[in-house]
Amino acid sequence: MVATSTRSPEKPDVLVEVEGLQTYFLTRGEPMRAVDGVSFKLHSGEVLGIVGESGSGKTITGHSILGLVEPPGRVVGGSIRFRGRDLLALSDEELRQLRGDAMAAVFQDPMMTLNPVLRIDTQIMEAIWSHHRVSKVEARRRAVDVLRLVGIPSPEKRASAYPHELSGGMRQRVVIAIALVNSPALIIADEPTTALDVTIQSQIIYEMRKLCREKGTAMIWITHDLSVVASLADRICVMYAGEIVEEGDTEKVLGQPAHHYTRGLIASIPSGSQPGEQLPQIKGMITRYPAADQGCRFRDRCPAKTDLCDTRPPDVRVSDSHSAKCHHPAHASAALAQESVS
């Protein structure tokens, strides 16, 4: 698996900075720590993949940035900055003005996003009018242009169609078009191709990568599928039980995974070389430890567990562009293996 970078050689400005983010679900008893201490930076034009199995906290991280966490969920700590603005300090109306304009989202099921009784052009035009005052003629022109941009054939004709008249792949392209129509600086895409067949999935991934490269749009791609981010993302954050357990350039994380959870995810990807082969599995389920627990959250499922993992928090071991939250890194990279445990 080799990633294709979308970034230019010059390092662009920091667009999004998440620091110590904590999003808890406040139910009876101890809060459920869906996101617990997540930190990362995203630069303009960069594609960041956030990967992990169900319950890892990746979707809630995206919703926290967008201000879409619903009760009983709540951001209880940390900071989220977008172009230097503290998103957690903004009012609901100020966040609404950002969403759909400077920030946009693409979700998994287009039929949950699209209105079945409105034509495609009407829905795109409404997205434009929510943030910009333009004429109907200009709004429709932009709608057709953005449909063409995302690879929809005969965009003039398709613009007049209703969602049920389009295929699943076409509907997802329409959702992406709505996200792109106001030229956002940031797109958060949450499993946007999961329900599509492999061919359509590959086409959409190619188009999204191309758009980010050409327009300088930054993107956070949230998925459980490492093979998707391998061909799309510049960097990867691997999440487990609400934490980022590994982060780095895509080639380093996938080529030299340091965390045993990342290794397990990679090992479970079908190679196709041996039909009928039994894939390795990560044993057990995500364990939710109490807040007072200071051990590694992956320890009950980890093949390299020692007593140290039970009693001490895992150290963040950093090389030039790669970090892993693990006492016992899984590969022999000199920068990681020689890091001493303090």
N, C-alpha and C positions, 0 to 999 in steps of 0.2 A: 504494500500500500504506500503510494507516494503522493504527497500533497502538492498541489500547484499553487504557489503563492500568488495572491492578488495585490500585494503591497508594492509600492515603488521603493527603490533603494533608500531614498531619504525618509527618515522617520517623521511621520506627520504628528500633528498635535494630538494630545489626549482628548478624546471626545467624551468618554464615560469613565468615571472612576468610582468603583464600589469599594467601600472600606468597612470591614467588620460587620457586614449586614447580618441582622438577626430578624427572622420572620417566624413568629410562633403562632400556633393555634391554641387559643386560650379556652380550653374546655374544663370540665370539672376534673379536679386532681391536678397533676403536674402538667404544665403546658407541653404541647408537642412541638419540638424544635425542628421545624421543617427546613429552615435555613439558619445556620449557626456559625457566624464568624466568617462569612464569605468575603473575599477581597480579590479584585482584579481590575486591570485597566484595559480600555479598548481605544485604539487609535483610529482616526479617520481613514476610511478605505480598507480597514482590516476586517477579516472574518474570523470570529472566535467561535469554536465549537464547544458547547457544554454537553457532556455525555454522562450517562449513568442509567442504571435500571430504574424501574418504577419505584417511587418513594425516595429517590436520592435527593430531591429538592431542586432539581434543575428547572422545572416548570414554575415553581413558586419564586425562584430567583428572577425569572423573566417577568412574571406578574408584578413582583415588587418594584422593578425598575419602571414599569408602565403605570404603576399606581392602581393595579387591578386586583389586589388581594381583597377578598371579601370576608366578612365576619363568619366564623370567629377568628379568622386569621388577622394578623396585625404585625406591621413592622415595629419592633420594640427596641431596636438598637442599630448602631452603625450609621453610615451615610451613603447617599447615592448622588453623585454630581454629574450633570449633563451640561457640557460646555461651561463648566464652572458654577452652574446654578445648583443649589441644594434642592433636589426634587422633593425631599421629605418635608421641606418648609413651604411648599406651594399649596395653594388652595385647590379644591376639586376643579374649579373653573380654569385655573391656570394650567393644571395638568391636562384637562380636556383640550385646551388650545394647543398643547404640545403634541398630544396623541393624534395621529392622522396627518400631522403636518411635519414637524421636525423629527418626530418619532412615529414609527408605524409598526404594526404587528401583522403576522400571517399565521393563522392557526391551522390545525390539522384537517378539520371537516369544513369544506367550502359551503355546504348546504346549511351549516349553522351560522355562517357569516353572511351569506347572500339572502336577500329577500325574495321569496319565490314568486311574488306577484308584481315585481317591478322589473322593467327591462334592464339589461346590463348597462346601457349608456346612462340611464337615469340614476343608477346606483353610484356610478363613477362620478357623475356630475354633482350629486349630492355631497360626495366626499370633497370635491373641489369647493363647492359653495360653503361648506362648513368652516372654511378657513380663508377663502379668497373671494372678492367681489369681482366677478367677470360675467360677461353676457352669456346667454344660452348658446349662441353660436360658438363662442370661444370655448366654453366648457365642453361642448360636444366634440369640437376639434381636438381638444386635449384628451378626451376619453378615447377617441379613435386612435390617436397617436400612441397612447400608452398601451392599448391592446396590441398594436403593431409591434411595439417595443418588446413585449413579453412573448412574441412568437405566435400570436393567434392569426391564422390565415383569414383573408377577406374580412378585415376588422370593421369595415363600414357595415357589412351585412351582420356580422356577429354582434355588433353593438346594439342592434335592434332586437336581439333574441332575449328570451327569458331563460333563467338558470336551468330549468328542466330540459331545455332544448339542446344543451351542451353536454359533452362527455365529462367524466370526472376530472380528467386531465385539463380540459378546457376551463372548467369551473375554477380549478385551483389557479390557473393562470390569471383568471379574472380577479381573484382575491389578491394575487400578487400585484396586478395592475392597479387595483384600488390603493394598495399600500404604497405604490411608487408614484402615483399621479401628482402628489404635491412635493416631489423631490426631497424625501426625508434624508436627514443625515444619518439616521440609525433605523435599521429594520431588525425586529426580534421575531424570528421564525421558529415556531414550536411544532416540531414533528410535521412540517408542511407537506411531506411527500409520502408519509407512511402508508396511506390508503391507496396509493397509486401503483400500477404495475412497474416493473423494473425499467422498461424502455422509457415510459413517460417520466419516471423519477429521474433518470439520467439526463433527459432533455431539460427538465426544469432546473436541476442542479447546475448544469452547464450555463443556462441562461442567467441564473442568479449570480454565479461567479463572474460572468462577463459583465453584467450590469454594475456590480460592485467595483470592478476594475475600471470600467469606462466612466462611471459617475462619481467615483470616490466615496460611495456609500459604505458605511460600516454596518456589519451584520453580526448578530448573535444567533447561531443556529443550534437549537436545542433538540437533542435526539438521543435515542438509546443505541443507535446504529453507528458503530465506529467506521464502517466502510463508507458511509456517506461523508462524514467529516474528513476522511482521509483524502478525498478528491476535492474538497471545498475549502477547508479551514486553514488559516495561517498558523493559528495556535489552538490548543485544546486545553480545556479544564475538565478534569474527571471528577465528578461529584459522587460522594457516598455518605448516606445518613446525614445530610445537611451540610457537609463540609466539602471543600475542594481538597482532594487527597493527592492529586498530581496536576501539574500545569507546566506547559512548555511549548516550544515549536512543534508543529505536528509531526515532522519527520523524527524528532528526538523521542517524543512520547510514544509513537507507534513503533519506531525502530529499536529503541532501548527503554522499554517501560521500566520504571523504577519501583512502582507500587504494585504489590501482589494482586490487588483488585484490578488494576489496569491490565496486568498480564492475563488474568482470568477472562476478562472481557475479550481480549484479542484472541485467546485460545479457543473461545467458543464461536468464532466466526467460521462458517463452513468454507473449506478450501475448494471443494468440488473435485479434488484430485482422486479421491477414493469414494466412489458411490456406496452409500450404506454405512459409511464410517460413523462411529459413535463419538459425538463431540464432547469434550470436557465440559463439566459444569462447575460453577462456584457453589459449593455446598451451603445449605441453610438459607436463611432469610435475613434481611436487614434487622439488626437488633437495635431497639431504642433504649439506650442506657439512661439512667437518671442523671439529672444535671450535675450532681456531685461527683459522678464518675470521671476519673481523669485518665483512663486508659484509651488505647486505640479503638475506635468504633468498629473496625473491621476484624478485630482479633479473634472472635469466635469462628470466623470463616477462613482465617489465614493459615496457609501451610507453614509459614515461617514464625509463628507465634512463639514468644518466650515469656518468662515471668516479667521481664521489663515492660512488655506490652500491656500487662495487667495493671501496672502500678504507676506508670509515668506517661504523660502525653507524648505522642510521637513528635520528634523534632522535624522542622522543615529544613530539608537538606537542599541547598541551592547550588547549582552550577551556573554557568554563564546564562543559559536560557532555559533552565529545566529545574523544577523543584518537585519533591515528593514528601508527603507527610508520613514518614515511615522510619522506624528504628533500624530496619534491616532491608535496605534497598535490594531489589531483586536482580539487578544486573551489575556487572563489574566495571561500569564506567569509573574511571579514575577520580573524576571530580566528585562523584557521589560516594563511591566506596571508601575513599580516604577521608571523608568527612567524619570527624570525631563526634561521639555522643557526649554532650556536656551533662 
